[in-house]
Amino acid sequence: MYSVLIVDDEKMIRDDVYGLLSMEESMELDLTTAASGVEAQAILEKRKIDIVIMDINMPQMSGLELYDIVRERWPFCKVIFLTGYSDFDYVYKVHKHAKYVLKAEEDEKILEALRESVEEIENSLLLERLTDLQREQQKKPLLHERSMFLRELFEGYRGLSQLTGELSVQLGINLDPEKEVYYLLLRHEAWYCENYQEQQNSTQDCYQLLERYFLDFMRGAFFEYNKNYIVLLLQPEKLLHEETIVKMLAGAGELFQKALKKNLGRTVSILVGERPVTLSQLLQEFIGICDRMIWLSGEELVQEGLQKEALAKETLPEHKKQELMQMLWRLEYYLEGMEEENSLNVLRQLQTELQSVKSMHDLFALEAYCTISSRLIGWIKRLELHEELAFRVGTLNLYNVSMHANWQDAFGYLRHVAESIFSLKNQSVEKQTEDVVNQVKKYIVEHLDGDTSLYNLAEQVHFSQEYLLRIFKKKEGITILQYINDLKLAAAKQLLTDSELQVREIADRLGFASQGYFGRFFRNKTGLTPNAYREAEKRKIENG
């Protein structure tokens, strides 16, 4: 999905471009219009825009002046100038970062510039792969020390009083500890790789993307917390309105999600703090924030071990215990990330491997069982599933291994508990998704003549636009724009057939900006003008 802002003081041109782009359903565009540079600036303060199509010669604020604001607010935004000026010198100062199309040119030229802009955005998400030497040279010597200090601070092992201005400089923590911070919490899937170097490269690529999308325009620091979380603490360089900064961070978050998936094939959910807070406030509320993120999907964006020593003789050979220990570590990652398939696969392997252990007093098997049951108990508590699971799986067995006949049954039971937890969580998420999609469909039907932009629909349900677009298409099989256009077409056909309303009145009732735009839309969908369709339907009725 790409958000496109069309800016032109001439209504006819503005409506024509809107109408042209609204029929490009394959590109999944979220369209917004503005009648002046001032109105466009207000929109840019509130939300992320991917592409701006605008006139150069406008009253109050010229396109070139607006261009500077676009570059400051959304540095990754693409600009297409739609102008009547053919003088190349007039646009020379911006031609390196913008495209332009003459108003007299064919519609295909606008679409071509738009497709090129989309392609450039997609390509900009790709990382320039580093050589091993470059990776080594780019490693920051204080990264480990900085991350360790911040992690220990958030885990409660260090007091906030230790974060002095002097220590901030010493560790490269580019923050003023006396000022409020904006925060983002990223929750990702477990990034476990068999190959250690591959693991390190993936982590460094992730850090490179974090630097690109967040620390290039704000000062701050980030660190990993508890395997599955990355915390960003940020302070703006310039004095901007709080809402503007939060919107900028959310927009940067969406780009980071895209880039991470495109480069590493990984997903991440993001929580953006809705206001700046003191570090003291953030530390107090941090665990609750982490717990709320448990319910986020892998690509959602919202604004709000094992001891290796055995204490008794065991039947498993040492090499087998090492293999099982590695499996348990992987399971820790997978359970913390709520990765259903990977978690259940490891539990099946453990059930198979430990069936050869005959004694129910085997300490290694007991340790493995208690570790897993403890983690499952934690999830039952955090997800508040005790009542649902008490009678379904007999949760008392989690506390008492002696209730199982053998280790195969014991680990089979743990797998059954895990399956039940995942099932209940998935049902809850599926129900939430269905409710949100139904809410969006209801809103569209009731406001078909109003603002049904993806931005507004996402605001209604408090989801990111990308995530709403994804779950809607998954649930309905079509995009939101296709759904809206289908509704408008069906309503238009009914009104043309069953009413005496003029075409202009029908266009207005269905939320079209102009009669010309409506006619163009209708002809594109049916091959007939509205009046021709009405006449054809009348003849059908007359002929029986």
N, C-alpha and C positions, 0 to 999 in steps of 0.2 A: 504494500500500500504506500502511495506517495501523496503527500498533501501539496496541493497546488493553489497558489493565490493569484488571481487575475486582477490586475489593477489598471483601470483606464477611466478617464473622466467622461468618455463618450459611452452612454448606456447601450447604444445599438451594438457597438463593437464588443463591449464587455459581455453582453448577452450572447452574441454570436460565438465568441470564443468558448464561453461556458457551455453552450449547446453543443458545439463541436466536440469538446472533450468529454462531455457527459455520456456520449455514445461510444466512447472507447472503453468498453467494459473489461476488456482483456488486461488493461494496465492497472485496474483497481485504484482509480484516482479519487481522492477526497477533495472536492472543489469548493473554494471560497472566493468571493468577489469583494472588491473595494472600489469606491468611486473616486478616491483621491489618495495621494501619498500619505496624508495625515491619517485617514481611516486605515490604510494598510499598516502604518506604524503601530497603531493600537492593536491590531490583530497579531502582529509580530511580537508584541510584548507579552501576549498571553499564551501563545502556542508555537510549536515547532512547525516550520514550513520547509518543505524539501525543494520546491521549485516556485519561483515567482515569474509570472509573465506580465510585463507592464509596459506602458507607454513611456516615452522619454519626456515629451513636452506636456506637462500637466500643471494647472494652477496650484498655488500654495506651496507645493513641494514637487520639484521635478523628479523624473525617474532616476537621474544621476545622484541626487541627494538621497533618495530612498535607497538606492543601491548601497551607499555607504552604511546606512543603518542595517540593511540586510546582512552585509558582510560582518558587521560588529556583533549582531545578535545571534545569527546562525551562520557561522563561517563555512559550513559544509553545504549551504543552500546554493542551488544553481539559479541563474537569472537569464531570462529570455526577454530581450527588448522587442516589443511590437510597436513599430513606429512608422510614421509617414516620411521620415527623413532618410534620404538615400546617401547623405554625405558621410563618408567613412570616417573623416577626421572628427566628426562630432562624437562618435562613440569609440574613438581610438583609445582613450584612457582606460576603458573597461573591457576592451575586446578580448583580452587574455583570459578573463574569468567569466565572460558572459557571451551569449549568442544574441543575434538580432534577426528579426524577420520583418520585411516591409509589409505594411497593411494591404498593399495592392497585390501581394503575392497570393497564390492558391492556398487553400486550407492545408493541403498536404505538407506545405513548408512548415507550418506551425507544428503539425504532428511529427514531422521529421526532427525538428529541433527538440521537441519534447522527448521523443524516444532516445535521442542522443544524450540528453541530460540524464534520463533514467539510467542509461548504460554507464555514464560517467560516475553516477552515484554508486552503482553496483561495483564498478571497478575500483572505486576509491575505498571500498570496504576490504579489499585484498591487502594483505601484508606484503611488504617486500622482504622475502626470505633472507635471513642473515646467514653468513658463513659461520663456522665454529669460532674463527678468530674474532669476527665482529661481535658475536655473542659474548665472548670472553671480555672484549674491550668495553662493551656496554654494561657489564655487570657493575652495579654500584656497591662500593665497599661497605657502606653502612646499611644496606638494605636489610640484612639479617638482624643486625643489632636494633635497628629502628622498629622492624616488625615485632621482634621479641619484646621490646619494651612496651609497645602499644598493646600487644596481646596480653601481657601480664597486667597491664593497667586495667584492661576491660575484664579480665578474669578475676580481678580483685587482689592479686598478689602484690600490687604496688599502689600507693596512694596518689591521688591527683596532685598533692603538694609537691611531689617529686618532679612533675613536669614543669620545670622552670624555663624561663626564656633562654637561659644559657644552655640547658640540656637540649632544648629544641634545636638550637643552632648546631650543637655538637653532634646530634644524631641526624641532622638533616630533616627534621620534622618541620616542614614549612608552614607552621601555624603559629598564631598568637594565642597562647593558652588563656589569656585574659578576655578574649573576644568569643562571641558565639560562633558556632560552626554549622554548616549545612552537612547533612550526612546521607549517605546511601548505603544500603546493605544489599549485597549480591549473594544469592544462594544458588550454588551450582551443583550439578551432579558430581558424584565422586570421580575425580580425575585419576583413576588408577591405571598405570601402564606397567606391563611386565618389564619393559626396557627402561632402566633408570634415566638414561640420557634423553629418551623420548619424553619422559615425564618432565624433566627439567626444561626441555625445549618448549613444551606446551605451556608450562607455567610462565616462562619468559615471554612467549608470544602474548599470553593473556595480559601480563604486566605492560607490554608495549602498547596494547590497545587501550588499557586504562590510562596510560600517560597521554595517548593521542586524544581521546575523547573527553577527558576530564581535567587533566593537569596542564593542558596546553592553554586553557583560558581561565583557570582558577588555581590558586595555590593551595597546597594541602598535602596529605599523605594517605597511603592505604596500607592495609595489612591483612593477612589471612587469619581467620579465627575459627577454631574448632573444625578443621578439615573442609567443611562445606560452605564456609562464609568468607566473603571479602568485605571489609569495612572501608569506606572512603570518608574522610573528614576533610571538608573543603571550606575555604573562605574566599569570597570574590575579590578580585583586584580593584574593580570599580564599584562605585556606590550605585546600586540598582535597586528597584523595588523587589521586595521579597518574593512576590508572586512571579515576577519575571525570571528571577534566578531559579526558582523551583521548576518553572516550565523549561528553562534552558537545560537544567540537569536531567529532567525527564526526557527531553529530546535527545540529549547526548546518550542517555541510557538506551533508548531505542536503537540508535546507531551502533552502540557497543554490542547489543544483543545480535543485531544482524551480522556485524563483522566477526563476532566470536563464532557464530554458526557457520559463516561462509569460510572462515580460515581454519577452524579447528573442529568443525562438526559438532560443537557442544552448545548446550543451552544454559541459560541462566535466568532466574527470576530476580527482579529488582524492586526494592522498596525505597522510595525517595521520601525523606522527611519533609513534611508539608510546611515546616518553618524552621528557622535557625534556633539552636538551643545551646545552652552552656554545656561544656563537657561534663560537669557534675550532673546535670539533668539526664544527659544521654547515658551516663554510666548507671544511673539508678533504674532507667527504663529498658536497658539494653536486652536483658534476658527475655522480657515480655515481647520485644520487637522480634527477636529470633523465633520465638514460639509462634507468633502470628504468621511468620513467613512459611511455616510448615504447610499451610493450606494453599500456598501459591503453586501454580503449575510451573513447569520448566521454562516457560517463555513469557511469563506474565510480568507486567510492570505496573505497580500501584504506588499511589502517593500516601502514604502513612508510614587397659590393655590387658593385656594378658601377661601374667608372670610366666617366665620361661623355665622356672625351676620346678621340678617335681619333688614331692616330699615322701614318696614311697615307691616301691618297685612297681613298674607298670609293664603291661604286656606288649605295647607298641614299640617297634624299633625306633631308634633315634631319628633316622632320616624321615620316617613316616610322621613322627611328631612335628618335625620341622615343616613338612608339607601342610599338615593340618593347621599349624600355627599361622602359616601364611594365608590359608583359606579363612581363618578366623579374623585376621586383620582386614582382609578384603570385605568380609561380611560386615565388619564395623563401618567401613566406608559406605557400603551399599545401604545398610539400615539407616545410617545417619542421613543419607540422601533420599531415603524412601524410594529406592529403586527396586521395584517389585520383581521383575524378571531375574535380575542378577542376584538378589537376596535369596529368592526361592531356589535358584540353581545351586548356590553354595550350600544351602540347607539340605538339599537332596544329596549332594556329594558327601557331606558330613554324615548323613544318615547311612549311606552306603559304606563309607570307610570305617565307621565306628561299630558296625554290627559284629565285627570280629572280636571286639572286646567283650569278654564273657563276664567279668566281675563288675557288679554295680558299685563297687567301692573303688574303682579305678579313678585316681585323682585327676589324671589328665582329662578324661572324658567328663568327670564331674565339674572340673573347672570350665570346660567348654560349654557345658549345659548351663551352668550358673551365669556365665558371661552373657550368653544369648538370651536366657530368660530375663535377666536383669534389664537388658536393652528393650525387650518386648514389653516388660512391665512399664518401663518409662514411656513408651509410645502409647500404651493403653491409658496411662494417666494423662499425658499431654493432649491426647485427642479425645479424652473424656468418653472412652468406649467401655468402661468397666461393666455397666449394666447390660449393654448389648452382648458382651462376650461372656459374662459370668456363667450363663446356662448353656450357651452355644458350645463353648470349648472347655468349660470347667477350669477357670483360671487358678483355682487352688493348686492344681498340678504344677503350675509354674514355680511354686515355692517348695515343692516336695518331690524330689526325684524318685524316692522309694515307692511312689504310687505307680511307677512304670515297671513292666516285667523285664525289660532289657533295654539296651541303649538304642537299638533300632526303633523300638516303640517310642522311647523318650524323644529322640530327635525327629521322628515322624510327627509327634505331638507338637513340638516347637514349630515345625513347618506348617502344621494345620492352624496354629494360633496366628502365625505370620500371614498366612493366606486370608484368614478371617479379618485381620486388621486392614490389610490392603483392600479387601473387598468392601468393607464398610466405608473406608476413606474414599474409594473410587465412586461408590454409590452417592456419597455426599457431594463430591465434586461434580459428578454427572447431573445430579439434581440441581445444583447451583447453576451449572452451564445451561441446562434446559430452562430454568427460571429466567435467567438473564436474556437468552435468545427470545423467549416468549414476551418478555417485557419490552425488548427492542422492537419486535414485530408489532406489538400493540401500540407502541408510541408512534411508529411509522404510519400505521393505519389511521390513527387519530390526528396526525399532523401532516398528512400527505400534501397539504397546501402550504406548509411552513418549512422550517429548517430541519431537513433530514440529512444534513451532512454527517459524515462519519465522526467528525470532531464533536458535534453536538450529541450524537447518539452515545458516544463513549463517555461524555460528561454525565449523561443521564444515569448510567449504570456504574460509573466510577471505575471503568476499566481503561487500559491503554487502547489506542485505536488499533494497533497491530494485533493485540490479543483478541479484541472483540471481532475483528475481521476474520481471524483464524477460527475461532470457535463457532461463529455464525456459519461460515462456509462448511465446516466439518459437520455441523448439525443439519443444515438445510440443503447442502449440495450446490449452492450458488452463492455468489457474493451479495453483500448488502445492496450494492448499486443495482445489480440485476434484479434483486427482489423488489426494490423501489420502482424500477422501470417497468417491471411486469405488472405491478399494482396500478401504476399510472396508466399503462396501456389498456388494461382491462376496464378501468374506470372510464377512460376516454371513450372506448368503444360503446360502453353502456350508455353514457350520456349522449353520444352522437346518435344512438339508435332510439333511446326511450325518452329523450327530452327535446324541447325546442330551443334550448339555450344556444346562443351564438357561439361560434368557435372561440372568440375572444373571452367570453365568460367561462367556457370550459377550461381554457388555458389557465385563467386566473384561479379557478376552483381547485385545480390540480397542482398549483404551485409553480407553474412555468413563468419565467421572467417576462416573456413576451409571447404574443400570438405567433410571431415568426419562428421563435425557438420551438414552440409546441408543434407547429406544422412540420418543421424539419425533423423533429423527433418522431412524429407519427408516420411520416412518409418513409423514414429510415426503417421503421419497424414493420410496416405493412405494405409498402410500395405504393400507397395511395395518399392523397391529401385528405385532411379531415372532411372536407365538403364532399369529395368524391366517394369516400367511404360511406358517408351518411346517405348519399343518393343511391349507392349500390344496395345498402340495407333496406331502404324504402322500396326499391324495385323487388327485392326478394320477398318482402311482406306482401306487396300488391299481387305478385305472381303466385302467392300461396306456397 
